[in-house]
Amino acid sequence: NAHAVIPPRKNAKMWKPDTAGAKARNEAVRSSKYLGRALWRNLTGYHRRSRVETKMHCVKLLGQRLLARDFDRQVAEIQIRAAILNGFTALGIPRTVAVG
């Protein structure tokens, strides 16, 4: 029951509805234009995917590979990385303020 959540371009045009993918894209284009991009992203869950990608990027910044060879130690290594990221999150998310 999975479905693709791909945001259409801002200037997206409708495709011929000859395949299921084209129909789904046309529906995304239609609803995106009707609701607005921000609301469409929230309603479709696109923002969750974006947040997961960002968090996975943060995990990769802590190291591309696991150094441990034993499975239990690999699990411990991942848990340590998760604890580090949780510590950074606990410090607080920076607040961006427009200047000028």
C-alpha positions in Angstrom: 0.0 0.0 0.0 2.9 2.3 -0.6 2.6 5.4 -2.8 5.1 7.8 -4.2 5.2 11.2 -2.7 7.2 13.2 -5.2 6.6 17.0 -5.3 5.9 18.2 -8.8 7.8 21.2 -10.2 6.2 24.7 -9.6 5.5 25.0 -13.4 4.3 21.3 -13.8 1.9 20.6 -16.6 -0.6 17.7 -16.7 0.4 14.5 -18.4 -1.7 12.2 -20.5 -3.4 9.9 -18.0 -2.5 6.7 -19.8 -0.6 5.1 -16.9 -1.2 4.8 -13.2 2.0 6.8 -12.5 0.8 9.6 -14.8 -2.6 9.7 -13.0 -0.9 9.9 -9.6 1.3 12.7 -10.8 -1.6 14.6 -12.2 -3.4 14.3 -8.9 -0.3 15.6 -7.1 -0.1 18.5 -9.5 -3.8 19.3 -9.1 -3.8 19.1 -5.3 -0.5 21.0 -5.1 -1.9 23.9 -7.1 -5.2 23.8 -5.3 -3.9 23.6 -1.7 -0.5 25.3 -2.1 2.8 23.6 -1.9 3.4 24.0 1.8 0.0 22.6 2.8 0.3 19.8 0.2 3.7 18.7 1.6 2.2 18.6 5.2 -0.9 16.6 4.1 1.1 14.1 2.0 3.8 13.5 4.6 6.5 14.8 2.3 8.1 16.8 5.2 8.6 13.6 7.1 10.6 12.1 4.3 12.7 15.3 4.1 13.4 15.1 7.8 14.5 11.5 7.6 16.9 12.3 4.8 18.3 15.2 6.8 18.8 13.0 9.9 20.4 10.2 7.8 22.8 12.8 6.4 23.7 13.7 10.0 24.3 10.0 10.8 26.6 9.7 7.9 28.6 12.7 9.0 29.6 10.7 12.1 31.2 8.1 9.8 30.4 6.4 6.6 31.1 2.9 7.9 31.0 0.8 11.0 34.4 0.1 12.5 33.4 -2.9 14.6 33.3 -6.4 13.0 31.2 -8.2 15.7 27.4 -7.7 15.3 26.9 -6.8 19.0 29.6 -4.2 18.8 28.1 -2.8 15.6 24.8 -2.4 17.4 26.6 -0.6 20.2 28.4 1.7 17.7 25.0 2.7 16.1 23.5 3.3 19.6 26.4 5.5 20.5 25.9 7.5 17.3 22.2 7.8 18.0 23.0 9.0 21.5 25.3 11.7 20.1 22.7 12.9 17.7 20.0 12.9 20.5 22.4 15.0 22.6 22.8 17.5 19.9 19.0 17.6 19.5 18.6 18.1 23.2 20.8 21.2 23.1 18.1 22.8 21.0 17.3 23.6 17.4 18.7 26.9 16.3 16.2 29.7 15.7 16.8 31.6 12.5 15.9 35.2 12.4 15.8 37.4 9.3 18.1 40.4 9.4 17.3 43.6 7.7 
